[in-house]
Amino acid sequence: MPILLASASPRRRELLARAGLTFEVAVSPAEEIHDASMDPAALCEENAKLKALAVAAERPDCTVIGADTLVFIDNEPLGKPADLNAARRMLRKLSGRTHFVCTGVCIVRPGGETECFHDLTDVTFRAFDDAVIDRYFELANPLDKAGAYGIQEHGDLLVEGIRGSFENVMGLPVDLVVAALNR
């Protein structure tokens, strides 16, 4: 039974490949919802489900994995920044504080059975100034990452520590995904 990853994220592809899974990529056409009034886990799971169901409708013979990762600070979801100014505002807001990263996952199996779950990881940022942000922007592209940072890409400039799954912060709690696929 083929596995499809309903995501354009190179980080998710890397994580699944490292876990030894054989899969194809089918980018989901689903529109994400951006409802800050929703519970963080429910929001991420709903977006993951929308993505997975859209791909499963086209490929009902496959097991489809959808995922959505957001950074939350003061219960505000931070998705991918629209531009460098938005990225700079996000990093300033996160500087010197602890936020959490939520990744919602939805697996749709042939026949339409769905399983949705999420993972949460606390991330504490160092206090930093605009010079550090400028340096980070020189080394990493903040525009394709929730919260304007990638922990795996020079994250040591920004991150003081984490409590939880490193892979979750990258965009996919692989251990939970593999366990769900094995059920």
KANOR-V605898 format. One record per pair of residues at least 24 apart in sequence whose C-alpha atoms are under 10 Angstrom apart, sorted by the first residue. I is the first residue (numbers start at 1). J is the second residue. D is the distance in Angstrom with one decimal. If there is no record, write none. Layout:
# KANOR-V605898
I/J/D + I/J/D
This chain:
# KANOR-V605898
1/61/7.3 + 1/62/5.9 + 1/63/6.9 + 1/109/9.4 + 1/110/8.6 + 2/59/9.7 + 2/61/7.6 + 2/62/5.1 + 2/63/6.2 + 2/64/8.5 + 2/110/9.8 + 3/61/9.3 + 3/62/5.7 + 3/63/4.8 + 3/64/5.8 + 3/65/7.5 + 3/107/9.8 + 3/108/9.9 + 3/109/9.2 + 3/181/9.5 + 4/52/9.0 + 4/55/8.3 + 4/56/8.7 + 4/59/8.8 + 4/62/6.6 + 4/63/6.1 + 4/64/4.7 + 4/65/6.2 + 4/66/8.7 + 4/107/9.7 + 4/108/9.7 + 5/51/9.7 + 5/52/8.2 + 5/55/8.9 + 5/63/8.7 + 5/64/5.9 + 5/65/4.9 + 5/66/6.4 + 5/67/8.6 + 5/107/9.5 + 6/30/9.7 + 6/48/8.8 + 6/50/10.0 + 6/51/6.3 + 6/52/5.9 + 6/53/9.1 + 6/54/8.6 + 6/55/6.4 + 6/56/8.9 + 6/64/6.6 + 6/65/5.8 + 6/66/5.0 + 6/67/7.5 + 6/106/9.9 + 6/107/9.8 + 7/48/9.6 + 7/51/7.9 + 7/52/8.9 + 7/55/9.7 + 7/65/8.3 + 7/66/6.7 + 7/67/7.2 + 7/68/8.9 + 9/67/9.7 + 9/144/8.7 + 9/145/9.2 + 9/170/9.9 + 9/171/8.2 + 9/172/10.0 + 10/171/9.7 + 11/145/9.9 + 11/150/9.4 + 11/152/9.1 + 11/167/9.2 + 11/170/6.5 + 11/171/6.7 + 11/172/8.2 + 12/67/8.8 + 12/167/9.0 + 12/168/9.8 + 12/170/7.6 + 12/171/6.1 + 12/172/6.0 + 12/173/9.4 + 12/174/8.8 + 13/171/9.9 + 13/172/9.4 + 14/170/10.0 + 14/172/10.0 + 15/167/7.5 + 15/168/9.9 + 15/170/8.5 + 15/171/8.6 + 15/172/7.3 + 15/173/8.8 + 15/174/6.8 + 16/172/8.5 + 16/173/9.8 + 16/174/6.9 + 16/175/9.8 + 16/177/9.0 + 16/178/8.8 + 18/174/9.3 + 19/174/7.3 + 19/175/8.5 + 19/177/9.9 + 19/178/7.9 + 20/178/9.7 + 21/178/8.6 + 23/62/10.0 + 23/63/9.5 + 23/64/9.5 + 23/65/9.9 + 24/62/10.0 + 24/64/9.5 + 25/55/10.0 + 25/64/9.5 + 25/65/9.6 + 26/52/9.7 + 26/55/6.9 + 26/56/9.7 + 26/58/9.7 + 26/59/9.4 + 26/64/9.0 + 26/65/9.8 + 27/51/8.4 + 27/52/9.5 + 27/54/9.5 + 27/55/7.6 + 27/66/9.5 + 28/52/7.1 + 28/53/8.7 + 28/54/6.2 + 28/55/5.7 + 28/56/9.3 + 28/58/10.0 + 28/66/8.3 + 29/54/6.7 + 29/55/7.7 + 30/54/6.0 + 30/55/8.5 + 32/68/8.8 + 34/77/8.3 + 34/78/9.8 + 34/79/8.9 + 35/76/9.7 + 35/77/8.6 + 36/72/9.8 + 36/75/7.8 + 36/76/6.2 + 36/77/6.3 + 36/78/9.5 + 37/75/8.8 + 37/76/8.7 + 37/77/9.6 + 38/75/9.5 + 38/76/10.0 + 38/77/9.8 + 39/75/8.6 + 40/70/8.3 + 40/71/9.2 + 40/72/7.7 + 40/75/7.6 + 40/76/8.7 + 40/77/7.6 + 40/100/9.8 + 40/101/9.4 + 40/102/7.1 + 40/103/9.2 + 40/104/9.1 + 40/118/9.7 + 40/120/9.6 + 41/69/9.8 + 41/70/9.5 + 41/101/9.9 + 41/102/6.5 + 41/103/7.7 + 41/104/6.6 + 41/105/9.9 + 41/117/8.3 + 41/118/6.3 + 41/119/8.1 + 41/120/8.3 + 42/102/9.9 + 42/104/7.9 + 42/116/9.7 + 42/117/9.1 + 42/118/8.6 + 43/68/8.8 + 43/69/9.7 + 43/70/9.1 + 43/77/9.3 + 43/102/9.4 + 43/103/9.6 + 43/104/7.9 + 44/68/5.4 + 44/69/6.5 + 44/70/7.1 + 44/77/9.8 + 44/102/6.9 + 44/103/6.1 + 44/104/4.4 + 44/105/7.6 + 44/106/9.5 + 44/116/9.8 + 44/117/9.1 + 44/118/7.6 + 44/119/9.8 + 45/69/9.2 + 45/102/9.2 + 45/103/7.6 + 45/104/4.1 + 45/105/5.8 + 45/106/6.6 + 45/115/9.8 + 45/116/6.3 + 45/117/6.5 + 45/118/6.6 + 45/119/9.9 + 46/104/7.6 + 46/105/8.7 + 46/106/8.3 + 46/116/8.5 + 46/117/9.9 + 47/103/9.9 + 47/104/7.5 + 47/105/8.6 + 47/106/8.7 + 48/103/8.6 + 48/104/5.8 + 48/105/5.3 + 48/106/5.3 + 48/107/8.6 + 48/116/8.0 + 48/117/9.3 + 48/118/9.6 + 49/104/8.4 + 49/105/7.3 + 49/106/5.1 + 49/107/7.7 + 49/108/8.2 + 49/114/8.2 + 49/115/8.8 + 49/116/7.2 + 49/117/9.9 + 50/106/8.6 + 51/105/9.7 + 51/106/8.4 + 52/105/8.8 + 52/106/6.4 + 52/107/6.8 + 52/108/6.4 + 52/109/9.8 + 52/114/9.1 + 53/106/8.7 + 53/107/8.8 + 53/108/6.8 + 53/109/9.8 + 53/112/8.4 + 53/114/8.8 + 55/108/9.3 + 56/107/9.6 + 56/108/6.8 + 56/109/8.1 + 56/110/8.0 + 56/111/9.6 + 56/112/7.9 + 57/108/9.9 + 57/112/9.0 + 59/110/8.6 + 60/108/8.8 + 60/109/7.9 + 60/110/5.5 + 60/111/7.0 + 60/112/7.5 + 61/109/8.0 + 61/110/5.2 + 61/111/7.8 + 61/112/9.6 + 62/108/8.2 + 62/109/6.5 + 62/110/5.6 + 62/111/9.2 + 62/112/9.9 + 63/107/6.9 + 63/108/5.7 + 63/109/4.5 + 63/110/6.0 + 63/111/9.5 + 63/112/9.3 + 63/113/9.6 + 63/114/9.7 + 63/181/8.7 + 64/106/8.0 + 64/107/5.5 + 64/108/5.1 + 64/109/6.5 + 64/110/8.5 + 64/112/10.0 + 64/114/9.4 + 65/105/7.0 + 65/106/5.9 + 65/107/4.6 + 65/108/6.6 + 65/109/8.9 + 65/114/9.9 + 65/115/9.7 + 65/116/9.7 + 65/177/8.5 + 65/181/9.5 + 66/104/8.2 + 66/105/5.7 + 66/106/5.1 + 66/107/6.4 + 66/108/8.2 + 66/116/9.2 + 66/172/9.7 + 67/103/6.7 + 67/104/5.5 + 67/105/4.4 + 67/106/6.4 + 67/107/8.8 + 67/116/9.5 + 67/117/9.7 + 67/118/9.1 + 67/171/7.8 + 67/172/7.1 + 67/173/9.6 + 68/102/8.1 + 68/103/5.4 + 68/104/5.3 + 68/105/6.7 + 68/106/9.0 + 68/118/9.3 + 68/146/9.5 + 68/171/7.4 + 68/172/8.3 + 69/101/7.0 + 69/102/5.6 + 69/103/4.2 + 69/104/6.5 + 69/105/8.9 + 69/118/9.4 + 69/119/9.6 + 69/120/9.9 + 69/145/8.9 + 69/146/6.7 + 69/147/9.5 + 69/168/8.2 + 69/169/7.9 + 69/170/8.6 + 69/171/5.7 + 69/172/7.8 + 70/100/8.5 + 70/101/5.8 + 70/102/5.5 + 70/103/6.5 + 70/104/8.8 + 70/145/8.9 + 70/146/5.5 + 70/147/7.1 + 70/169/9.0 + 70/171/8.7 + 71/99/7.1 + 71/100/5.9 + 71/101/4.5 + 71/102/6.4 + 71/103/8.8 + 71/120/9.8 + 71/121/9.6 + 71/122/9.7 + 71/123/9.5 + 71/145/9.5 + 71/146/6.0 + 71/147/5.4 + 71/148/9.1 + 71/149/9.7 + 71/169/8.7 + 72/98/9.6 + 72/99/5.9 + 72/100/5.4 + 72/101/6.2 + 72/102/7.6 + 72/122/9.7 + 72/146/9.5 + 72/147/8.1 + 73/97/8.7 + 73/98/7.8 + 73/99/5.0 + 73/100/6.9 + 73/101/9.0 + 73/147/9.4 + 74/98/9.7 + 74/99/7.8 + 74/100/9.6 + 75/99/9.1 + 75/100/9.3 + 77/101/9.4 + 77/102/9.5 + 77/146/8.9 + 77/147/8.4 + 78/145/9.5 + 78/146/6.0 + 78/147/5.1 + 78/148/8.3 + 79/143/9.6 + 79/144/9.1 + 79/145/7.2 + 79/146/4.2 + 79/147/5.7 + 79/148/7.8 + 80/142/7.9 + 80/143/5.9 + 80/144/5.8 + 80/145/5.1 + 80/146/4.3 + 80/147/6.2 + 80/148/6.2 + 80/149/9.1 + 81/142/7.5 + 81/143/5.4 + 81/144/7.5 + 81/145/7.6 + 81/146/7.2 + 81/147/7.1 + 81/148/6.1 + 81/149/9.8 + 82/142/9.8 + 82/143/6.8 + 82/144/9.1 + 82/148/9.6 + 83/142/8.7 + 83/143/6.5 + 83/144/9.8 + 83/148/9.6 + 84/137/8.5 + 84/141/9.3 + 84/142/7.6 + 84/143/7.1 + 84/148/8.8 + 86/142/9.8 + 86/143/9.0 + 86/147/9.6 + 86/148/8.4 + 87/133/9.3 + 87/137/9.3 + 87/141/9.8 + 87/142/6.5 + 87/143/6.9 + 87/145/9.4 + 87/146/9.5 + 87/147/7.4 + 87/148/5.1 + 87/149/8.4 + 88/130/8.1 + 88/133/7.0 + 88/134/8.7 + 88/137/9.1 + 88/142/9.0 + 88/147/9.8 + 88/148/7.9 + 89/147/9.8 + 89/148/9.2 + 90/146/9.6 + 90/147/6.2 + 90/148/6.6 + 90/149/9.2 + 91/125/9.2 + 91/128/9.1 + 91/129/9.5 + 91/130/9.2 + 91/133/7.3 + 91/142/9.6 + 91/147/7.2 + 91/148/6.7 + 91/149/7.9 + 91/158/8.8 + 92/127/9.0 + 92/128/8.0 + 92/129/7.7 + 92/130/8.0 + 92/133/8.3 + 93/147/9.7 + 94/123/9.6 + 94/124/8.4 + 94/125/6.6 + 94/126/8.8 + 94/127/8.6 + 94/128/9.5 + 94/147/8.5 + 94/148/9.9 + 94/158/9.2 + 94/159/10.0 + 95/124/8.5 + 95/125/5.6 + 95/126/6.0 + 95/127/4.9 + 95/128/5.9 + 95/129/8.1 + 95/133/9.8 + 95/158/7.7 + 95/159/9.1 + 96/124/7.2 + 96/125/5.1 + 96/126/4.7 + 96/127/3.8 + 96/128/7.0 + 96/129/10.0 + 96/158/9.0 + 96/159/9.2 + 96/160/8.8 + 97/123/8.3 + 97/124/5.7 + 97/125/5.5 + 97/126/7.3 + 97/127/7.5 + 97/159/9.9 + 97/160/9.7 + 98/122/6.6 + 98/123/5.5 + 98/124/4.1 + 98/125/6.2 + 98/126/9.1 + 98/159/9.6 + 98/160/9.4 + 98/161/9.2 + 98/162/9.0 + 99/123/5.4 + 99/124/6.4 + 99/125/8.2 + 99/147/9.9 + 99/162/9.7 + 100/124/8.5 + 100/162/9.2 + 100/163/9.3 + 100/164/9.7 + 100/169/8.8 + 101/146/8.9 + 101/147/8.9 + 101/164/9.6 + 101/165/9.7 + 101/168/7.4 + 101/169/5.9 + 101/170/9.3 + 101/171/8.9 + 102/168/7.5 + 102/169/7.7 + 102/171/8.7 + 102/172/9.5 + 102/173/9.7 + 103/167/9.9 + 103/168/6.3 + 103/169/7.8 + 103/170/9.3 + 103/171/6.4 + 103/172/6.4 + 103/173/7.3 + 104/168/9.5 + 104/171/9.2 + 104/172/8.3 + 104/173/8.9 + 105/171/9.9 + 105/172/7.8 + 105/173/8.4 + 105/176/9.1 + 105/177/7.8 + 106/177/9.1 + 106/180/9.8 + 107/177/8.4 + 107/180/8.1 + 107/181/8.1 + 109/181/9.4 + 115/180/8.0 + 115/181/9.8 + 116/177/10.0 + 116/180/9.4 + 117/176/8.5 + 117/177/9.1 + 117/180/9.4 + 118/168/9.2 + 118/172/9.3 + 118/173/8.1 + 118/176/8.6 + 118/177/9.7 + 119/164/8.7 + 119/165/8.1 + 119/168/6.7 + 119/169/9.3 + 119/172/8.6 + 119/173/6.6 + 119/176/8.3 + 120/163/9.1 + 120/164/7.1 + 120/165/7.8 + 120/168/7.4 + 120/169/8.5 + 120/173/9.1 + 121/162/7.0 + 121/163/5.8 + 121/164/4.6 + 121/165/6.0 + 121/166/7.8 + 121/167/9.5 + 121/168/6.9 + 121/169/6.8 + 121/173/9.9 + 122/161/8.5 + 122/162/5.6 + 122/163/5.1 + 122/164/6.4 + 122/165/8.8 + 122/166/9.8 + 122/169/8.9 + 123/151/9.5 + 123/159/7.1 + 123/160/7.8 + 123/161/6.1 + 123/162/4.5 + 123/163/6.5 + 123/164/8.4 + 123/165/9.9 + 123/166/9.4 + 123/169/8.4 + 124/158/8.7 + 124/159/6.0 + 124/160/5.5 + 124/161/5.3 + 124/162/6.1 + 124/163/8.6 + 125/155/9.4 + 125/156/9.3 + 125/157/9.0 + 125/158/5.5 + 125/159/4.4 + 125/160/5.1 + 125/161/7.1 + 125/162/8.9 + 126/156/9.2 + 126/157/8.1 + 126/158/5.6 + 126/159/5.7 + 126/160/5.2 + 126/161/8.5 + 127/158/7.9 + 127/159/9.2 + 127/160/8.9 + 128/157/8.8 + 128/158/7.4 + 132/157/7.2 + 132/158/8.0 + 133/157/8.7 + 133/158/8.4 + 145/170/9.0 + 145/171/9.0 + 146/170/9.6 + 146/171/8.9
